[in-house]
Amino acid sequence: QVQLVESGGGLVLFGGSLRLSCAASGITFDRYAMGWYRQAPGKRRELVAVIARGGSTDYADSVKGRFTISRDNAKNTVYLQMNTLKPKDTAVYYCNADLGDMQYWGRGTLVTVSS
């Protein structure tokens, strides 16, 4: 059974930092590209950051320079370090595992940035 379990969300002040984690089980983790997406109230889910099997990364323009995605294949875990958080970063953040023809989602973790 595949499970992606996010953690690390919460309430943070404008300008603060959070580190999200996503622990994967039931998949061969190092075969998957891993990503973080987010969905704000009333908006569509959007890509935040992805990290390929080889470690290359890509980011949404809105988070470049503030967020960093990383992975630890030994721990089957992907991370999202979020710095200089803004109220517009408020959303549910979802972990994604993508093998091309197969992908999986976590249940999400809520990040709230207050001004």
Disulfide bonds with the S-S distance in Angstrom:
Cys22-Cys95 2.09
